[in-house]
Amino acid sequence: MRRSVGLKGGILLVAALAASALALYAQRIPRPGFNLFSKEQDIQLGKEGAAEIEKQINLVDNREVNEYIERIGRRLSSAPEADNYPYSFKVVFDDSINAFALPGGPTYVHTGLILAAENEAQLAGVIAHEISHVALRHGTNQASKANLIGLGAILGGSLAGGSLSGQLAQLGIGFGANSVLLKFSRSAERDADILGARIMNHAGYNPIEMARFFEKLEAETGRRSGVAEFFSSHPNPGNRMKRVEEEIRFLPKRTYDADTGQLARIQAILKGLPPPPKKEAPKAQAGPASAPRVEPSGKLREFQGREFALSYPDNWQAYPDRNSAAVTFAPQGGIVSNGQVGLGVIANLRASSGRMDLERATASLIEELKRSNPSLRETGRSRRASVDGRPALVATLESDSPFGGRETDLLVAVEHPRGLLYVVFVAPLDQYPAHQPTFERMLSSLRLAR
Ligand SMILES: [Zn+2]
């Protein structure tokens, strides 16, 4: 009796351990991280990006090659882990060993990569890895984490007109070299390997071939041309073989019978294709973007923040910061790459407690601004003023404009019950006079929270 109870307890314990191993395993499946984009916005962005990119690359126009890649791609993307995005698979005429996928599904494989694969599972492995970046939404996850001023407003749909990719380009988010959307972190690489292994297993390809191929390419970097490109946007997370081997142990057993046996034939076709017509390299943007020439609307609307209220032209946009009292007001195109304001108004509260010396607090703020922007300098003495019945200082500053040339930065610092409230009015030097009446109306609308 005692023994059998003991035995039963042992079985229960084993069952419990197995269940907890399963639970642990369930937690190990990579999931998409923090994201401000909706899945639909991933898809829209990828579509727009694909249309742009396809103007600059040569796609292979061979039915047999295209059907081959599409067949492998469809087989992989029908795995539940691929999360049902509208995937497409195309072959780029390019010797470098590379592949990439845009948010929402458009996936591209270079001819160089197809030629470098030793078997179909290796080729499928790279595609499965790319599918995993799409399903895990790594590109827009990284863009979301960059926390750029204005991203929330764009994604919230409050900016009318223009394509999503066009609006994101104004924040410096595009598909060019070193794009935040296409250059991944090591942890994203690790997750794409793990999910990619699951996708391969589901499709009937041996997942170890993905890790083997990546390790082989990594070993050849430096000795072989055209490999470095892939690893510059997909940095090696290390231990790929070991991690995928561990993953395979957890996966349902399958026979790996997906190989169509056609790789050698496809490689022969690719080798026989005539070189593609030369496409003109995409023109580097000639100089910085130019300042928008939209007249500010005469009508103002009010922004009500925690620490202050301020009115701004109703054809401008307000971009409140999620984590502070800071707000940026700008017309479309007024914010340039990486959130730099070239035309607009920035307001913020520099919190402090106790009695404030307005002159000293303003001088220290200007020093701080100079540290973050070495091109900033004062162009005259600051003068006393009164804003909403409170003492204020006005300083005229100048700095390099993101539109090229110099800009005026008129700084108004006001004593606020909880610190120094400051508002910076920004416009290119030559356009400042035209915006001054608007800036003055905005300043006279400023009301401090008491
Ligand atoms: Zn990757």
Residues whose N, C-alpha, C, O or C-beta is under 5 A from the ligand:
A	BS01	ZN	E189 A192 H234
